[in-house]
Amino acid sequence: MAQKKQPVRMCAGCGVHKPKRELVRVVRSPEGAVALDTTGKAPGRGAYLCRDAQCLTKARKARRIERALATQIPDAVYDRLEQELSAHA
């Protein structure tokens, strides 16, 4: 029996390719709100990060999440994402 392929995504912070289940998704909803998607199934445009605050810091510094989501992200939203990421790690 053939094994099912595992989806692989790239972390926006460190650039490492990992299985989708090991990463956390940052999503921009159709309304424009940016939030952490722990289920990986929320509607909207997404970017993936390792469950590590350092990857979020790298992605924030290089503005990789903003480019991936095609939107400006205020500092308050980054701070909230950092808190949520540390809570889910």
C-alpha angles and dihedrals in degrees: 000000000000118000118241115248116246115227113244125205134183123240111239090215108047100014095231118145112232138163111282093243092061093057132069121228126230109203136195107209122219086258090058100252116140117216144150112267109206094177095051091222105089115126117254142056115319145197127190131230136180114251088257128106090218091063090052089050092051092047091047093050093050092039090232095145091051090052093046093049094038093227142098113257118205121224091248090061091049089051091050091048090052091052092047092046092052090048093053097042 
